[in-house]
């Protein structure tokens, strides 16, 4: 029997209700969910009861007592997933991504040279990811010294990429809720088949005291892929945390963006940086698919306005229209400098030998830089027009 069909039967036995959808392997894109028939707007496609979830509260005491009390839920779930060799969840384990799936897609497992060539936002996210993994590994390797690092990282990535936001609705669990929002997680069987989209066509995923439900926002035709949204995330975030980027013109992601700090911060004097910091406008300058952010517009005006007039603009007492042309000149230079950096990065990626990572990894990195180049060129075009 096909492992996905067997898993569906197992999930149904656990109380999961599946309506009009099934797993499907899409050519060139991997597994996802397909509509088995025409689906109506507002139709409930999936219900997963709390009893079917894997959460911090389902981890056996033999695991929780062995790990430090401050262990993350991420660590608890990854450790249990590794230690659980019983047949109880065998059908679920059989449909999880393979180690090779993560090796090809997750920057955490890429060659150090490829990691160093990631865009700034992705690189910073990766550093934070490594920090969390290091802390979790220190805790689990001390409690279970026979566990192998590679096997643990594989399960750690499963939890990183295949969980849903979860806070137990049970009154007895309220005192045990994690303080870190990123650690509010649970594995939800079958729901983890859904792929991500940033478009309004994403099905709504909701959580209540009875469990998770996924509902259609509009009609979906038979044979079409059915999506949910993982959140309003840039492609740098999606690449680092999930191992993919949304393709298409400008990145195919309405939430895509690129950080401009490296090209804007050097323009300011020490005194100007003091003023910007006092007003909360130092750093985090972002270019998205539609415009540069308001923070960037405010910050660049400090280069063309007397400080008192700049403060009046910050306070909303000036509209700043008279200075827009001068601001655009600075912005154009920033974007041209950024574009040259992007071209250098693409050239570096293209010059790498076959011994540096895998071809699919190098291709993913190149495509990400090309997406950023597209956002820059679109922004330059808007200024010129």
C-alpha positions in Angstrom: 0.0 0.0 0.0 1.2 3.5 -0.8 2.7 5.1 2.3 0.6 8.3 1.9 -2.7 6.3 1.6 -1.7 4.2 4.6 -0.9 7.4 6.5 -4.3 8.9 5.6 -6.0 5.8 7.0 -3.9 6.1 10.2 -4.8 9.8 10.5 -8.5 9.1 10.1 -8.3 6.4 12.8 -6.8 9.1 15.1 -9.9 11.3 14.5 -8.6 13.5 11.7 -11.4 14.5 9.3 -10.3 14.8 5.6 -12.7 16.3 3.1 -12.2 16.4 -0.7 -8.4 16.6 -0.6 -5.4 14.2 -0.7 -1.6 14.3 -0.8 -0.1 14.6 -4.3 3.4 14.8 -5.7 3.6 17.9 -8.0 6.2 17.6 -10.8 9.3 19.6 -9.9 7.8 20.9 -6.6 7.4 17.9 -4.4 4.5 16.9 -2.2 1.5 19.0 -1.5 -2.3 18.8 -1.3 -4.6 18.5 -4.3 -8.3 19.0 -4.6 -10.0 15.6 -5.4 -13.2 17.4 -6.5 -14.5 21.0 -7.0 -14.4 22.6 -3.6 -16.8 25.3 -2.5 -15.9 28.6 -0.7 -16.1 28.2 3.0 -15.7 24.4 2.9 -14.0 22.7 5.8 -11.2 20.6 4.3 -9.4 19.3 7.4 -10.0 19.0 11.1 -7.3 17.7 13.4 -8.4 17.1 17.0 -6.0 18.0 19.9 -5.8 14.3 20.8 -4.0 13.7 17.4 -1.3 16.4 17.9 2.2 15.9 19.1 2.9 18.6 21.7 5.0 19.2 24.8 2.3 17.6 26.8 2.5 14.3 24.8 6.2 13.8 25.3 6.8 10.9 27.7 8.1 11.6 31.2 11.1 9.5 30.4 12.2 12.2 28.0 11.0 15.3 29.9 12.6 14.2 33.2 16.0 13.5 31.5 16.2 16.9 29.8 16.8 20.2 31.7 13.7 22.0 32.9 14.6 24.9 30.7 14.6 22.8 27.5 12.7 24.3 24.6 9.6 22.6 23.3 11.5 22.4 20.0 14.1 20.3 21.7 11.5 18.1 23.6 9.7 17.3 20.3 12.8 16.6 18.3 14.2 14.4 21.1 11.1 12.3 21.4 10.8 12.0 17.6 14.3 10.6 17.5 13.8 8.2 20.5 10.4 7.0 19.4 10.9 3.8 17.4 7.5 2.3 18.2 5.0 1.3 15.5 2.3 3.7 17.0 3.3 6.6 14.8 5.1 4.6 12.1 2.8 5.6 9.3 3.4 9.3 10.2 7.1 8.9 10.3 7.0 7.2 6.9 5.8 10.3 5.1 8.1 12.8 6.7 10.9 14.5 4.6 14.1 12.6 4.2 17.5 13.7 5.4 18.4 14.3 1.7 15.4 16.6 1.4 16.9 18.8 4.1 20.4 18.6 2.9 19.5 19.9 -0.5 17.2 22.7 0.7 18.1 24.0 4.2 21.0 26.5 4.4 21.9 25.2 7.8 23.3 22.1 6.1 25.0 23.9 3.2 28.7 24.3 2.6 30.1 27.2 4.7 31.0 29.1 1.5 27.4 29.0 0.3 26.2 30.1 3.8 28.6 33.1 3.6 27.0 34.2 0.3 23.5 34.3 1.7 21.7 37.7 1.7 22.2 39.6 4.9 18.7 38.9 6.3 19.0 35.1 5.6 22.5 35.0 7.0 21.4 36.7 10.2 18.5 34.3 10.5 20.9 31.4 10.0 23.2 32.6 12.7 20.2 32.7 15.1 19.1 29.2 14.0 22.6 27.9 14.7 22.6 29.4 18.1 19.3 27.7 19.0 20.4 24.4 17.6 23.7 24.6 19.6 21.8 25.2 22.9 19.3 22.4 22.2 22.1 20.0 21.2 24.0 20.8 24.4 21.0 19.9 26.5 20.1 16.7 24.6 23.7 15.3 24.2 24.2 15.7 27.9 21.1 13.8 28.8 21.4 11.2 26.0 25.1 10.8 25.2 24.5 8.0 22.7 22.4 10.2 20.3 24.3 11.1 17.1 24.4 14.7 16.1 23.4 14.2 12.5 20.4 12.1 13.5 19.3 14.8 16.0 19.7 17.6 13.5 17.4 15.7 11.1 14.6 15.5 13.7 15.3 19.1 14.8 14.7 20.3 11.3 11.5 18.2 11.0 10.2 20.1 14.0 11.5 23.4 12.7 9.7 23.0 9.3 6.6 20.9 10.1 5.0 22.4 13.1 2.1 24.8 13.7 1.6 27.5 16.3 0.0 26.0 19.4 -1.0 27.0 22.9 -2.9 24.4 24.9 -6.4 25.5 25.7 -6.6 23.3 28.7 -6.6 25.2 32.0 -4.1 22.8 33.6 -1.5 23.7 31.0 -1.7 27.5 31.2 1.1 27.8 33.8 3.3 25.7 31.5 3.0 27.9 28.4 6.3 28.9 26.9 7.3 32.6 27.2 8.9 32.5 23.7 6.3 32.7 21.0 8.7 30.8 18.6 8.5 27.8 21.0 4.7 27.6 20.9 4.5 24.6 18.5 2.9 21.3 17.8 3.0 18.7 15.1 -0.3 18.3 13.3 -0.8 15.1 11.2 -1.8 15.6 7.6 -2.0 19.4 8.0 1.8 19.4 7.5 1.3 18.3 3.8 0.0 21.8 2.9 2.4 24.1 1.0 2.7 27.8 1.4 1.5 30.7 -0.7 1.5 34.4 0.0 -1.6 35.0 -2.2 -5.2 35.5 -0.9 -6.0 32.0 -2.3 -4.5 30.5 0.9 -6.9 28.5 2.9 -7.5 29.7 6.4 -6.0 27.7 9.2 -7.6 28.2 12.6 -7.2 26.8 16.1 -9.8 26.3 18.7 -10.3 24.2 21.9 -11.3 21.3 19.6 -8.2 21.4 17.4 -7.1 22.7 14.0 -9.4 23.4 11.0 -8.5 24.4 7.5 -11.1 26.1 5.3 -11.3 27.3 1.7 -11.5 31.1 1.1 -13.0 30.6 -2.4 -13.8 28.0 -4.9 -11.0 25.6 -5.8 -11.2 23.5 -9.0 -10.6 19.7 -9.0 -6.9 19.0 -9.7 -5.6 22.3 -8.3 -3.1 22.5 -5.5 -4.6 23.7 -2.2 -2.4 26.0 -0.1 -2.2 27.6 3.3 -0.1 30.5 4.5 2.8 30.1 6.9 2.7 33.8 7.6 3.8 37.1 6.0 7.4 36.1 5.4 10.1 37.2 3.0 11.9 34.7 0.8 15.0 35.1 3.0 12.9 33.8 5.9 11.3 31.1 3.9 14.7 29.9 2.6 16.3 29.8 6.0 13.5 28.4 8.1 11.7 26.2 5.5 14.2 25.6 2.7 12.4 27.1 -0.3 11.7 30.4 -2.0 8.5 31.5 -3.8 9.3 32.0 -7.5 7.8 34.3 -10.1 8.2 37.9 -11.1 9.9 39.8 -8.4 10.1 36.7 -6.3 6.4 35.6 -6.5 6.0 36.6 -2.8 4.0 39.7 -2.0 5.8 39.9 1.4 9.3 39.7 -0.1 11.9 42.3 1.0 15.6 43.1 1.1 17.6 44.9 3.8 19.3 48.2 2.8 21.2 49.0 6.0 24.6 48.1 4.6 24.3 50.8 2.0 22.4 53.5 4.0 24.1 53.5 7.4 27.5 54.6 6.1 25.9 57.7 4.7 25.3 59.2 8.1 27.6 61.1 10.4 27.9 60.1 14.0 25.7 63.0 15.0 23.1 62.1 12.5 23.1 58.5 13.8 22.5 59.9 17.3 19.4 61.8 16.1 18.1 58.8 14.2 18.5 56.6 17.2 16.8 59.0 19.6 13.8 59.1 17.2 13.8 55.3 16.7 14.8 55.5 13.0 18.3 54.0 13.1 18.5 50.9 10.9 16.0 48.3 9.6 15.7 50.0 6.2 13.8 47.8 3.9 13.0 47.6 0.2 9.9 45.5 -0.7 8.2 44.8 -4.0 6.2 48.0 -3.9 8.4 50.7 -2.3 11.1 51.5 0.2 9.8 51.6 3.7 8.8 54.7 5.6 11.8 54.4 7.9 14.1 54.8 4.9 12.3 57.9 3.7 12.6 59.4 7.2 16.3 58.5 7.5 17.4 59.8 4.1 15.7 63.2 4.8 18.3 63.8 7.5 20.8 64.1 4.7 19.0 66.9 2.9 17.2 68.8 5.7 18.4 71.0 8.6 18.0 69.1 11.8 15.1 71.2 13.1 13.2 70.8 9.9 13.9 67.1 9.9 12.4 66.8 13.4 9.3 68.7 12.2 8.9 66.1 9.4 9.3 63.2 11.9 6.6 64.9 14.1 4.3 65.1 11.1 4.4 68.9 10.9 6.1 68.9 7.4 4.9 66.8 4.5 8.4 66.5 3.0 7.3 66.8 -0.6 9.8 69.6 -1.5 12.7 67.4 -0.6 11.5 64.2 -2.3 13.6 64.8 -5.4 16.8 65.2 -3.3 15.8 62.1 -1.3 15.3 60.2 -4.5 18.8 61.1 -5.6 20.3 59.5 -2.5 18.0 56.6 -2.8 18.9 56.0 -6.4 22.6 55.9 -5.4 21.8 53.5 -2.6 20.0 51.2 -5.0 22.6 51.4 -7.7 25.3 50.5 -5.1 23.2 47.6 -3.8 22.6 46.4 -7.4 26.4 46.3 -8.0 26.8 44.2 -4.8 24.1 41.8 -6.0 25.8 41.4 -9.3 29.1 40.6 -7.5 27.3 38.0 -5.4 25.8 36.4 -8.4 29.2 36.3 -10.1 30.7 34.7 -7.0 28.1 32.0 -6.9 28.6 31.4 -10.6 32.3 31.0 -10.2 32.0 28.3 -7.5 33.4 24.9 -8.3 31.4 21.7 -8.2 33.1 20.8 -4.9 31.3 23.7 -3.1 27.9 22.4 -2.2 25.4 20.8 -4.5 24.2 22.2 -7.8 20.6 22.6 -6.5 21.9 24.6 -3.6 24.0 26.9 -5.7 21.0 27.3 -8.1 18.7 28.2 -5.1 21.2 30.8 -3.9 21.6 32.3 -7.4 17.9 32.6 -7.8 17.5 34.3 -4.5 20.0 37.0 -5.5 18.3 37.4 -8.9 15.0 38.0 -7.0 16.6 40.8 -5.0 18.1 42.2 -8.2 14.6 42.3 -9.6 13.3 44.2 -6.6 16.1 46.8 -6.9 15.6 47.3 -10.7 11.8 47.8 -10.1 12.5 50.4 -7.4 15.0 52.3 -9.7 12.4 52.2 -12.4 9.8 53.8 -10.1 12.2 56.6 -9.1 13.0 57.3 -12.7 9.4 57.4 -13.7 
